[in-house]
């Protein structure tokens, strides 16, 4: 549905009030908004790689870019820094993020590659930005903090550290926002490649985007089993969310960075955004950052 190609399309968020899909292109340093009505993409350029975007209760967006949290005012394109983190790790940047059921923004970091396939290990962490702008560190020694979401009963937090090739479940205390007691939920099969972004559906099942696996997979957290696979027409599938007027459509982002010229020639859809219909299941609205 979005033909405008992204180097590293990520973190799709359905914004009901704009009837639009908001997402980032990490490596192009842009926050984007696509209208299914006009089919137009608008974008705001920022001064660092932007790993994630989320909706704010009062309008506009909260973003995680470089190693800082910031607000983005869409109309003025102004970016206001809230907090800088990890200034001792110049090679780190924020990656995926999402707002929890109480309006706190969870986002994690990772080390950038210093050469193709080469990165410092265990440099990442997962943080929570509270509505009063205070921050706590929830996890550290992560490789690539990635997809995240919460169970429908708000008692479990799901998280992906991509280089573990797995989805983990944590106990989650909605009152404090704290997570604890990690358990392995699902380890990806070889052909599924590496887990990236993730979202939950209205039946409490998880959808995981498989980067270099060219698919999204549906996992039942109760059994830890994969119950569905949807293949997409390009390999570097990065993230997914539900949207549309009744949240019955799934939007899936992809990337073309990381593909060599020969592969790109064979992958005309790399970097585009796709819509999956007919899944027979709906999603739930995004939480809004409470400040």
URMO-V666556 format. One record per helix or strand of 2 or more residues. SS is the DSSP state (A for helix, B for strand). FROM is the first residue (numbers start at 0). TO is the last residue. If there is no record, write none. Layout:
ss=[SS	SS]
from=[FROM	FROM]
to=[TO	TO]
This chain:
ss=[B	A	B	B	B	B	B	B	B	B	B	B	B	B	B	A	B	B	A	B	B	B	B	B	B	A	B]
from=[7	15	19	29	40	49	60	67	77	91	104	123	134	143	155	161	165	178	189	193	205	214	224	235	248	260	272]
to=[14	17	24	34	44	55	64	72	83	98	110	128	141	149	160	163	171	186	191	200	210	219	230	242	254	265	275]
